[in-house]
Amino acid sequence: MRVPPPKPGHPRFRLTSARRLTVSLVAMLVVLVGGTAGYMAFGFGFYDAAFETVTTVTTVGYGELHHFTHGEQVFTIVLILLGVGTAAYTLSVLIESFIEGYLGGTFRRRRMEQQIRGMHEHVIVCGWGRVGRAIAHNLEAAQADVVVVDSAADRIATVVGPSVHGDATDEEVLLSAGIDRARVLITALNTDADNLYVTLTGRSMRPDLFIVSRAASEQAVSKLHQAGADRVVNPQDLGGARMAALAVQPHVAEFLDVVMHDGSLEFRLEQVRVSEASALAGETLRSARVHDRTGTLVLAMREPDGTFRTNPPPTAEIVAGEVLIVIGDSGQVAALRSLAVGEHQVQ
Protein backbone atom coordinates (compact mmCIF):
# COMPACT_ATOMS: atom_id res chain seq x y z
CA MET A 1 0.00 0.00 0.00
CA ARG A 2 1.35 3.42 -0.97
CA VAL A 3 1.92 5.71 1.99
CA PRO A 4 1.04 9.34 1.22
CA PRO A 5 3.81 11.90 1.72
CA PRO A 6 3.70 13.93 4.94
CA LYS A 7 2.00 17.29 4.85
CA PRO A 8 3.74 20.56 5.82
CA GLY A 9 3.71 20.87 9.59
CA HIS A 10 3.78 17.08 10.12
CA PRO A 11 6.73 15.88 12.27
CA ARG A 12 8.02 13.69 9.42
CA PHE A 13 8.00 16.71 7.13
CA ARG A 14 9.99 18.78 9.60
CA LEU A 15 12.48 15.93 10.07
CA THR A 16 13.03 15.78 6.31
CA SER A 17 13.66 19.53 6.16
CA ALA A 18 16.11 19.32 9.06
CA ARG A 19 17.96 16.46 7.38
CA ARG A 20 18.22 18.41 4.13
CA LEU A 21 19.58 21.41 6.00
CA THR A 22 22.13 19.23 7.82
CA VAL A 23 23.26 17.56 4.61
CA SER A 24 23.64 20.88 2.81
CA LEU A 25 25.65 22.43 5.65
CA VAL A 26 27.91 19.38 5.87
CA ALA A 27 28.44 19.47 2.09
CA MET A 28 29.29 23.18 2.28
CA LEU A 29 31.78 22.50 5.07
CA VAL A 30 33.39 19.70 3.05
CA VAL A 31 33.76 22.03 0.04
CA LEU A 32 35.35 24.79 2.16
CA VAL A 33 37.71 22.40 3.94
CA GLY A 34 38.57 20.61 0.69
CA GLY A 35 39.19 23.88 -1.16
CA THR A 36 41.38 25.24 1.63
CA ALA A 37 43.39 22.00 1.81
CA GLY A 38 43.77 21.98 -1.97
CA TYR A 39 45.15 25.50 -2.16
CA MET A 40 47.46 24.76 0.76
CA ALA A 41 48.77 21.78 -1.25
CA PHE A 42 49.69 24.25 -4.02
CA GLY A 43 51.78 26.25 -1.54
CA PHE A 44 49.23 28.76 -0.16
CA GLY A 45 49.29 29.65 3.50
CA PHE A 46 46.21 28.71 5.58
CA TYR A 47 44.62 32.17 5.59
CA ASP A 48 45.36 32.77 1.90
CA ALA A 49 43.97 29.34 1.03
CA ALA A 50 40.79 29.94 3.07
CA PHE A 51 40.39 33.41 1.54
CA GLU A 52 40.79 32.09 -2.00
CA THR A 53 38.30 29.26 -1.31
CA VAL A 54 35.61 31.54 0.10
CA THR A 55 35.93 34.14 -2.67
CA THR A 56 35.80 31.39 -5.29
CA VAL A 57 32.82 29.53 -3.82
CA THR A 58 30.83 32.71 -3.19
CA THR A 59 31.74 34.09 -6.65
CA VAL A 60 32.89 37.37 -5.07
CA GLY A 61 35.92 37.38 -7.38
CA TYR A 62 38.51 39.64 -5.79
CA GLY A 63 41.11 38.14 -8.14
CA GLU A 64 43.90 35.61 -7.69
CA LEU A 65 46.53 36.26 -5.05
CA HIS A 66 49.18 35.36 -7.65
CA HIS A 67 49.34 34.03 -11.18
CA PHE A 68 47.74 30.54 -11.24
CA THR A 69 49.50 27.60 -12.76
CA HIS A 70 47.56 25.19 -14.99
CA GLY A 71 47.07 22.85 -12.05
CA GLU A 72 45.72 25.64 -9.86
CA GLN A 73 43.40 26.75 -12.65
CA VAL A 74 41.99 23.24 -13.09
CA PHE A 75 41.50 22.92 -9.32
CA THR A 76 39.73 26.29 -9.21
CA ILE A 77 37.41 25.28 -12.06
CA VAL A 78 36.45 22.10 -10.18
CA LEU A 79 36.00 24.10 -6.96
CA ILE A 80 33.73 26.59 -8.76
CA LEU A 81 31.58 23.84 -10.26
CA LEU A 82 31.22 22.02 -6.95
CA GLY A 83 31.27 24.96 -4.56
CA VAL A 84 28.94 27.37 -6.32
CA GLY A 85 26.27 24.69 -6.73
CA THR A 86 26.66 23.59 -3.11
CA ALA A 87 26.51 27.18 -1.85
CA ALA A 88 23.41 27.92 -3.92
CA TYR A 89 21.69 24.76 -2.65
CA THR A 90 22.63 25.51 0.97
CA LEU A 91 21.31 29.06 0.67
CA SER A 92 18.03 27.86 -0.82
CA VAL A 93 17.58 25.30 1.96
CA LEU A 94 18.34 27.94 4.59
CA ILE A 95 15.75 30.32 3.11
CA GLU A 96 13.21 27.52 2.75
CA SER A 97 13.76 26.42 6.36
CA PHE A 98 13.41 29.99 7.57
CA ILE A 99 10.18 30.56 5.65
CA GLU A 100 8.64 27.20 6.57
CA GLY A 101 9.85 27.06 10.15
CA TYR A 102 9.60 30.66 11.26
CA LEU A 103 7.34 32.60 8.96
CA GLY A 104 5.16 29.59 8.17
CA GLY A 105 4.83 28.69 11.83
CA THR A 106 4.13 32.29 12.79
CA PHE A 107 1.45 32.71 10.12
CA ARG A 108 -0.16 29.39 11.00
CA ARG A 109 -0.16 30.25 14.68
CA ARG A 110 -1.66 33.68 14.12
CA ARG A 111 -4.27 32.28 11.75
CA MET A 112 -5.18 29.63 14.28
CA GLU A 113 -5.38 32.18 17.11
CA GLN A 114 -7.69 34.30 14.99
CA GLN A 115 -9.82 31.26 14.21
CA ILE A 116 -10.12 30.38 17.90
CA ARG A 117 -11.02 33.98 18.80
CA GLY A 118 -13.95 33.74 16.39
CA MET A 119 -15.27 30.50 17.90
CA HIS A 120 -18.24 30.37 20.29
CA GLU A 121 -20.01 27.45 21.97
CA HIS A 122 -17.10 25.17 21.10
CA VAL A 123 -15.66 22.21 23.01
CA ILE A 124 -12.18 22.30 24.54
CA VAL A 125 -10.46 18.91 24.70
CA CYS A 126 -7.44 18.83 27.03
CA GLY A 127 -5.11 15.97 26.14
CA TRP A 128 -4.28 14.54 22.72
CA GLY A 129 -3.70 10.91 23.59
CA ARG A 130 -5.78 7.95 22.48
CA VAL A 131 -8.76 9.06 24.55
CA GLY A 132 -8.51 12.67 23.41
CA ARG A 133 -8.30 11.63 19.76
CA ALA A 134 -11.37 9.43 20.12
CA ILE A 135 -13.28 12.25 21.80
CA ALA A 136 -12.37 14.74 19.09
CA HIS A 137 -13.27 12.26 16.35
CA ASN A 138 -16.76 11.77 17.76
CA LEU A 139 -17.25 15.48 18.37
CA GLU A 140 -16.29 16.29 14.78
CA ALA A 141 -18.69 13.59 13.57
CA ALA A 142 -21.39 15.43 15.53
CA GLN A 143 -20.31 18.66 13.76
CA ALA A 144 -19.12 20.28 16.99
CA ASP A 145 -16.31 22.85 16.94
CA VAL A 146 -13.28 21.53 18.82
CA VAL A 147 -10.13 23.16 20.21
CA VAL A 148 -7.40 20.77 21.38
CA VAL A 149 -4.94 21.63 24.16
CA ASP A 150 -1.78 19.59 24.76
CA SER A 151 1.64 20.30 26.25
CA ALA A 152 3.63 18.01 23.91
CA ALA A 153 4.82 19.67 20.70
CA ASP A 154 5.02 16.37 18.78
CA ARG A 155 1.43 15.47 19.65
CA ILE A 156 -0.06 18.91 19.04
CA ALA A 157 1.62 18.95 15.61
CA THR A 158 -0.60 16.03 14.55
CA VAL A 159 -3.85 17.88 15.32
CA VAL A 160 -5.81 18.83 12.21
CA GLY A 161 -7.78 21.87 13.27
CA PRO A 162 -7.64 24.53 15.99
CA SER A 163 -5.18 23.69 18.77
CA VAL A 164 -3.18 25.33 21.55
CA HIS A 165 0.27 24.17 22.60
CA GLY A 166 0.63 24.55 26.34
CA ASP A 167 -0.13 23.25 29.80
CA ALA A 168 -3.90 22.88 30.24
CA THR A 169 -3.54 23.67 33.95
CA ASP A 170 -2.42 27.20 33.03
CA GLU A 171 -5.20 29.78 32.96
CA GLU A 172 -3.54 31.67 30.10
CA VAL A 173 -3.53 28.53 27.97
CA LEU A 174 -7.23 27.93 28.65
CA LEU A 175 -7.94 31.57 27.79
CA SER A 176 -6.07 31.06 24.52
CA ALA A 177 -8.36 28.09 23.84
CA GLY A 178 -11.38 30.38 24.34
CA ILE A 179 -12.67 29.02 27.62
CA ASP A 180 -14.61 32.26 28.17
CA ARG A 181 -16.72 31.41 25.09
CA ALA A 182 -16.67 27.60 25.23
CA ARG A 183 -19.70 25.39 25.80
CA VAL A 184 -17.89 22.36 27.25
CA LEU A 185 -14.49 21.59 28.76
CA ILE A 186 -13.28 17.99 28.54
CA THR A 187 -10.22 16.90 30.52
CA ALA A 188 -8.69 13.77 29.01
CA LEU A 189 -5.19 13.92 30.47
CA ASN A 190 -3.29 10.81 31.57
CA THR A 191 -3.25 11.35 35.34
CA ASP A 192 -6.05 12.01 37.81
CA ALA A 193 -4.00 14.80 39.38
CA ASP A 194 -3.77 16.71 36.10
CA ASN A 195 -7.46 16.22 35.35
CA LEU A 196 -8.33 17.36 38.87
CA TYR A 197 -6.22 20.51 38.52
CA VAL A 198 -7.67 21.39 35.11
CA THR A 199 -11.18 20.85 36.47
CA LEU A 200 -10.50 23.18 39.39
CA THR A 201 -8.99 25.79 37.09
CA GLY A 202 -11.83 25.58 34.58
CA ARG A 203 -14.51 25.79 37.26
CA SER A 204 -12.87 28.82 38.88
CA MET A 205 -12.72 30.58 35.51
CA ARG A 206 -16.22 29.62 34.36
CA PRO A 207 -18.72 28.67 37.10
CA ASP A 208 -21.37 28.01 34.42
CA LEU A 209 -19.17 25.84 32.18
CA PHE A 210 -20.13 22.19 31.60
CA ILE A 211 -17.08 20.09 32.51
CA VAL A 212 -16.52 16.42 31.68
CA SER A 213 -13.49 14.82 33.35
CA ARG A 214 -11.66 11.59 32.76
CA ALA A 215 -10.91 9.39 35.78
CA ALA A 216 -8.33 6.64 35.83
CA SER A 217 -9.33 5.29 39.24
CA GLU A 218 -12.48 4.93 41.29
CA GLN A 219 -10.97 7.03 44.08
CA ALA A 220 -10.71 10.03 41.76
CA VAL A 221 -14.39 10.11 40.78
CA SER A 222 -15.66 11.77 43.95
CA LYS A 223 -12.73 14.19 44.03
CA LEU A 224 -13.38 15.29 40.46
CA HIS A 225 -17.04 15.87 41.29
CA GLN A 226 -16.01 17.94 44.31
CA ALA A 227 -13.59 19.91 42.11
CA GLY A 228 -16.49 20.94 39.88
CA ALA A 229 -16.85 18.28 37.20
CA ASP A 230 -20.42 17.89 35.97
CA ARG A 231 -19.71 14.41 34.64
CA VAL A 232 -16.86 11.99 35.35
CA VAL A 233 -16.07 9.12 32.98
CA ASN A 234 -13.76 6.18 33.53
CA PRO A 235 -12.87 4.89 30.03
CA GLN A 236 -12.04 1.44 31.40
CA ASP A 237 -15.41 1.08 33.09
CA LEU A 238 -17.18 2.43 30.02
CA GLY A 239 -15.36 0.00 27.76
CA GLY A 240 -16.11 -2.87 30.11
CA ALA A 241 -19.80 -1.99 30.23
CA ARG A 242 -19.98 -1.87 26.43
CA MET A 243 -18.23 -5.23 26.05
CA ALA A 244 -20.60 -6.77 28.59
CA ALA A 245 -23.59 -5.30 26.74
CA LEU A 246 -22.30 -6.79 23.48
CA ALA A 247 -22.05 -10.17 25.19
CA VAL A 248 -25.57 -10.05 26.67
CA GLN A 249 -27.54 -7.86 24.23
CA PRO A 250 -25.41 -7.44 21.11
CA HIS A 251 -28.22 -6.16 18.86
CA VAL A 252 -29.27 -3.47 21.32
CA ALA A 253 -25.68 -2.37 21.92
CA GLU A 254 -24.87 -2.25 18.20
CA PHE A 255 -28.09 -0.35 17.45
CA LEU A 256 -27.21 2.28 20.05
CA ASP A 257 -23.68 2.55 18.61
CA VAL A 258 -25.05 3.04 15.11
CA VAL A 259 -27.66 5.58 16.20
CA MET A 260 -25.24 7.57 18.36
CA HIS A 261 -21.98 7.42 16.44
CA ASP A 262 -22.11 5.65 13.09
CA GLY A 263 -24.14 8.11 11.05
CA SER A 264 -25.24 5.44 8.56
CA LEU A 265 -28.84 5.59 9.80
CA GLU A 266 -31.11 8.50 8.99
CA PHE A 267 -32.46 8.55 12.54
CA ARG A 268 -30.39 9.71 15.50
CA LEU A 269 -30.81 10.17 19.23
CA GLU A 270 -30.85 13.86 20.15
CA GLN A 271 -31.54 16.03 23.20
CA VAL A 272 -33.72 19.13 22.97
CA ARG A 273 -34.16 21.62 25.81
CA VAL A 274 -37.53 23.34 26.25
CA SER A 275 -37.16 27.07 26.85
CA GLU A 276 -39.34 29.33 28.98
CA ALA A 277 -40.71 31.00 25.84
CA SER A 278 -41.69 27.73 24.18
CA ALA A 279 -45.36 27.01 23.59
CA LEU A 280 -44.56 23.41 24.54
CA ALA A 281 -44.09 24.41 28.18
CA GLY A 282 -47.16 23.48 30.21
CA GLU A 283 -48.56 21.23 27.48
CA THR A 284 -48.77 17.46 27.55
CA LEU A 285 -47.23 15.28 24.88
CA ARG A 286 -50.72 14.64 23.55
CA SER A 287 -51.92 18.26 23.53
CA ALA A 288 -48.62 19.51 22.11
CA ARG A 289 -48.82 16.85 19.38
CA VAL A 290 -45.03 16.57 19.32
CA HIS A 291 -44.98 13.47 17.13
CA ASP A 292 -47.67 14.74 14.77
CA ARG A 293 -46.04 18.15 14.42
CA THR A 294 -42.42 17.11 14.12
CA GLY A 295 -42.26 13.36 13.54
CA THR A 296 -39.91 12.84 16.49
CA LEU A 297 -40.52 10.17 19.09
CA VAL A 298 -39.95 11.18 22.73
CA LEU A 299 -38.09 8.38 24.49
CA ALA A 300 -37.45 10.13 27.80
CA MET A 301 -37.83 13.45 29.56
CA ARG A 302 -35.25 14.82 31.98
CA GLU A 303 -36.65 17.26 34.49
CA PRO A 304 -34.70 20.31 35.71
CA ASP A 305 -33.81 18.48 38.94
CA GLY A 306 -32.04 15.78 36.90
CA THR A 307 -34.56 12.95 37.22
CA PHE A 308 -35.61 10.99 34.12
CA ARG A 309 -39.08 10.02 32.97
CA THR A 310 -38.54 7.14 30.57
CA ASN A 311 -41.14 6.08 28.03
CA PRO A 312 -43.41 8.98 29.07
CA PRO A 313 -47.17 8.53 28.51
CA PRO A 314 -49.15 10.95 26.30
CA THR A 315 -50.41 12.67 29.47
CA ALA A 316 -46.88 13.60 30.58
CA GLU A 317 -46.59 17.36 31.02
CA ILE A 318 -43.70 19.22 29.39
CA VAL A 319 -41.95 21.54 31.85
CA ALA A 320 -39.89 24.60 30.95
CA GLY A 321 -36.20 23.79 31.32
CA GLU A 322 -36.85 20.12 30.71
CA VAL A 323 -34.72 18.15 28.25
CA LEU A 324 -36.47 15.87 25.79
CA ILE A 325 -34.57 12.77 24.65
CA VAL A 326 -35.92 12.04 21.18
CA ILE A 327 -35.22 9.98 18.09
CA GLY A 328 -35.73 11.32 14.58
CA ASP A 329 -33.98 12.48 11.43
CA SER A 330 -32.26 15.85 11.13
CA GLY A 331 -35.31 17.64 9.74
CA GLN A 332 -37.63 16.30 12.42
CA VAL A 333 -35.23 17.23 15.22
CA ALA A 334 -34.80 20.71 13.71
CA ALA A 335 -38.59 21.16 13.70
CA LEU A 336 -38.77 20.15 17.37
CA ARG A 337 -35.94 22.54 18.28
CA SER A 338 -37.90 25.37 16.67
CA LEU A 339 -40.90 24.52 18.84
CA ALA A 340 -38.72 24.12 21.93
CA VAL A 341 -37.21 27.59 21.64
CA GLY A 342 -40.56 29.24 20.86
CA GLU A 343 -40.13 30.02 17.15
CA HIS A 344 -43.53 28.56 16.29
CA GLN A 345 -46.82 28.25 18.15
CA VAL A 346 -48.45 24.89 18.69
CA GLN A 347 -51.69 24.76 16.73
KAWOFEN-V947741 format. One record per residue. N is the residue number from 1. RES is the residue in one small letter. NEAR is the number of other C-alpha atoms within 12 Angstrom. Layout:
# KAWOFEN-V947741
n=N res=RES near=NEAR
n=N res=RES near=NEAR
This chain:
# KAWOFEN-V947741
n=1 res=m near=3
n=2 res=r near=4
n=3 res=v near=6
n=4 res=p near=8
n=5 res=p near=12
n=6 res=p near=16
n=7 res=k near=17
n=8 res=p near=22
n=9 res=g near=29
n=10 res=h near=23
n=11 res=p near=21
n=12 res=r near=18
n=13 res=f near=21
n=14 res=r near=24
n=15 res=l near=19
n=16 res=t near=20
n=17 res=s near=29
n=18 res=a near=21
n=19 res=r near=17
n=20 res=r near=22
n=21 res=l near=27
n=22 res=t near=19
n=23 res=v near=19
n=24 res=s near=26
n=25 res=l near=24
n=26 res=v near=19
n=27 res=a near=23
n=28 res=m near=30
n=29 res=l near=22
n=30 res=v near=21
n=31 res=v near=32
n=32 res=l near=31
n=33 res=v near=24
n=34 res=g near=27
n=35 res=g near=38
n=36 res=t near=32
n=37 res=a near=25
n=38 res=g near=29
n=39 res=y near=35
n=40 res=m near=22
n=41 res=a near=17
n=42 res=f near=23
n=43 res=g near=18
n=44 res=f near=23
n=45 res=g near=18
n=46 res=f near=19
n=47 res=y near=17
n=48 res=d near=23
n=49 res=a near=29
n=50 res=a near=25
n=51 res=f near=28
n=52 res=e near=37
n=53 res=t near=45
n=54 res=v near=31
n=55 res=t near=26
n=56 res=t near=34
n=57 res=v near=34
n=58 res=t near=26
n=59 res=t near=22
n=60 res=v near=15
n=61 res=g near=16
n=62 res=y near=15
n=63 res=g near=16
n=64 res=e near=21
n=65 res=l near=22
n=66 res=h near=16
n=67 res=h near=10
n=68 res=f near=19
n=69 res=t near=15
n=70 res=h near=11
n=71 res=g near=15
n=72 res=e near=26
n=73 res=q near=19
n=74 res=v near=16
n=75 res=f near=27
n=76 res=t near=34
n=77 res=i near=20
n=78 res=v near=21
n=79 res=l near=34
n=80 res=i near=28
n=81 res=l near=20
n=82 res=l near=25
n=83 res=g near=35
n=84 res=v near=28
n=85 res=g near=22
n=86 res=t near=27
n=87 res=a near=32
n=88 res=a near=22
n=89 res=y near=23
n=90 res=t near=28
n=91 res=l near=21
n=92 res=s near=20
n=93 res=v near=26
n=94 res=l near=24
n=95 res=i near=18
n=96 res=e near=20
n=97 res=s near=28
n=98 res=f near=19
n=99 res=i near=18
n=100 res=e near=23
n=101 res=g near=26
n=102 res=y near=17
n=103 res=l near=16
n=104 res=g near=19
n=105 res=g near=20
n=106 res=t near=16
n=107 res=f near=15
n=108 res=r near=23
n=109 res=r near=23
n=110 res=r near=19
n=111 res=r near=18
n=112 res=m near=26
n=113 res=e near=24
n=114 res=q near=18
n=115 res=q near=23
n=116 res=i near=33
n=117 res=r near=24
n=118 res=g near=20
n=119 res=m near=25
n=120 res=h near=21
n=121 res=e near=23
n=122 res=h near=32
n=123 res=v near=40
n=124 res=i near=48
n=125 res=v near=50
n=126 res=c near=51
n=127 res=g near=41
n=128 res=w near=38
n=129 res=g near=26
n=130 res=r near=16
n=131 res=v near=27
n=132 res=g near=32
n=133 res=r near=28
n=134 res=a near=18
n=135 res=i near=34
n=136 res=a near=35
n=137 res=h near=25
n=138 res=n near=22
n=139 res=l near=24
n=140 res=e near=22
n=141 res=a near=17
n=142 res=a near=21
n=143 res=q near=14
n=144 res=a near=22
n=145 res=d near=31
n=146 res=v near=40
n=147 res=v near=51
n=148 res=v near=49
n=149 res=v near=48
n=150 res=d near=37
n=151 res=s near=26
n=152 res=a near=22
n=153 res=a near=20
n=154 res=d near=19
n=155 res=r near=25
n=156 res=i near=30
n=157 res=a near=30
n=158 res=t near=27
n=159 res=v near=30
n=160 res=v near=22
n=161 res=g near=23
n=162 res=p near=35
n=163 res=s near=43
n=164 res=v near=44
n=165 res=h near=32
n=166 res=g near=26
n=167 res=d near=30
n=168 res=a near=40
n=169 res=t near=30
n=170 res=d near=26
n=171 res=e near=25
n=172 res=e near=20
n=173 res=v near=28
n=174 res=l near=40
n=175 res=l near=28
n=176 res=s near=33
n=177 res=a near=44
n=178 res=g near=40
n=179 res=i near=44
n=180 res=d near=32
n=181 res=r near=27
n=182 res=a near=33
n=183 res=r near=28
n=184 res=v near=36
n=185 res=l near=48
n=186 res=i near=45
n=187 res=t near=52
n=188 res=a near=41
n=189 res=l near=38
n=190 res=n near=26
n=191 res=t near=21
n=192 res=d near=28
n=193 res=a near=25
n=194 res=d near=29
n=195 res=n near=41
n=196 res=l near=38
n=197 res=y near=31
n=198 res=v near=42
n=199 res=t near=45
n=200 res=l near=32
n=201 res=t near=31
n=202 res=g near=44
n=203 res=r near=33
n=204 res=s near=21
n=205 res=m near=26
n=206 res=r near=26
n=207 res=p near=21
n=208 res=d near=19
n=209 res=l near=30
n=210 res=f near=30
n=211 res=i near=39
n=212 res=v near=36
n=213 res=s near=49
n=214 res=r near=44
n=215 res=a near=35
n=216 res=a near=28
n=217 res=s near=22
n=218 res=e near=18
n=219 res=q near=15
n=220 res=a near=25
n=221 res=v near=27
n=222 res=s near=22
n=223 res=k near=26
n=224 res=l near=36
n=225 res=h near=26
n=226 res=q near=18
n=227 res=a near=29
n=228 res=g near=32
n=229 res=a near=37
n=230 res=d near=29
n=231 res=r near=25
n=232 res=v near=35
n=233 res=v near=30
n=234 res=n near=30
n=235 res=p near=24
n=236 res=q near=16
n=237 res=d near=18
n=238 res=l near=16
n=239 res=g near=14
n=240 res=g near=13
n=241 res=a near=16
n=242 res=r near=21
n=243 res=m near=16
n=244 res=a near=15
n=245 res=a near=19
n=246 res=l near=18
n=247 res=a near=14
n=248 res=v near=13
n=249 res=q near=15
n=250 res=p near=15
n=251 res=h near=14
n=252 res=v near=16
n=253 res=a near=20
n=254 res=e near=19
n=255 res=f near=21
n=256 res=l near=22
n=257 res=d near=21
n=258 res=v near=18
n=259 res=v near=23
n=260 res=m near=25
n=261 res=h near=26
n=262 res=d near=19
n=263 res=g near=21
n=264 res=s near=14
n=265 res=l near=18
n=266 res=e near=18
n=267 res=f near=25
n=268 res=r near=30
n=269 res=l near=31
n=270 res=e near=30
n=271 res=q near=26
n=272 res=v near=35
n=273 res=r near=31
n=274 res=v near=33
n=275 res=s near=26
n=276 res=e near=19
n=277 res=a near=20
n=278 res=s near=28
n=279 res=a near=30
n=280 res=l near=40
n=281 res=a near=30
n=282 res=g near=24
n=283 res=e near=24
n=284 res=t near=24
n=285 res=l near=32
n=286 res=r near=21
n=287 res=s near=22
n=288 res=a near=29
n=289 res=r near=27
n=290 res=v near=38
n=291 res=h near=24
n=292 res=d near=18
n=293 res=r near=26
n=294 res=t near=28
n=295 res=g near=21
n=296 res=t near=33
n=297 res=l near=32
n=298 res=v near=36
n=299 res=l near=28
n=300 res=a near=29
n=301 res=m near=34
n=302 res=r near=29
n=303 res=e near=23
n=304 res=p near=18
n=305 res=d near=13
n=306 res=g near=14
n=307 res=t near=13
n=308 res=f near=17
n=309 res=r near=23
n=310 res=t near=17
n=311 res=n near=18
n=312 res=p near=23
n=313 res=p near=18
n=314 res=p near=20
n=315 res=t near=15
n=316 res=a near=29
n=317 res=e near=26
n=318 res=i near=38
n=319 res=v near=29
n=320 res=a near=28
n=321 res=g near=24
n=322 res=e near=31
n=323 res=v near=33
n=324 res=l near=43
n=325 res=i near=29
n=326 res=v near=35
n=327 res=i near=31
n=328 res=g near=30
n=329 res=d near=23
n=330 res=s near=22
n=331 res=g near=19
n=332 res=q near=28
n=333 res=v near=32
n=334 res=a near=24
n=335 res=a near=26
n=336 res=l near=43
n=337 res=r near=32
n=338 res=s near=26
n=339 res=l near=33
n=340 res=a near=36
n=341 res=v near=26
n=342 res=g near=21
n=343 res=e near=19
n=344 res=h near=19
n=345 res=q near=21
n=346 res=v near=27
n=347 res=q near=13
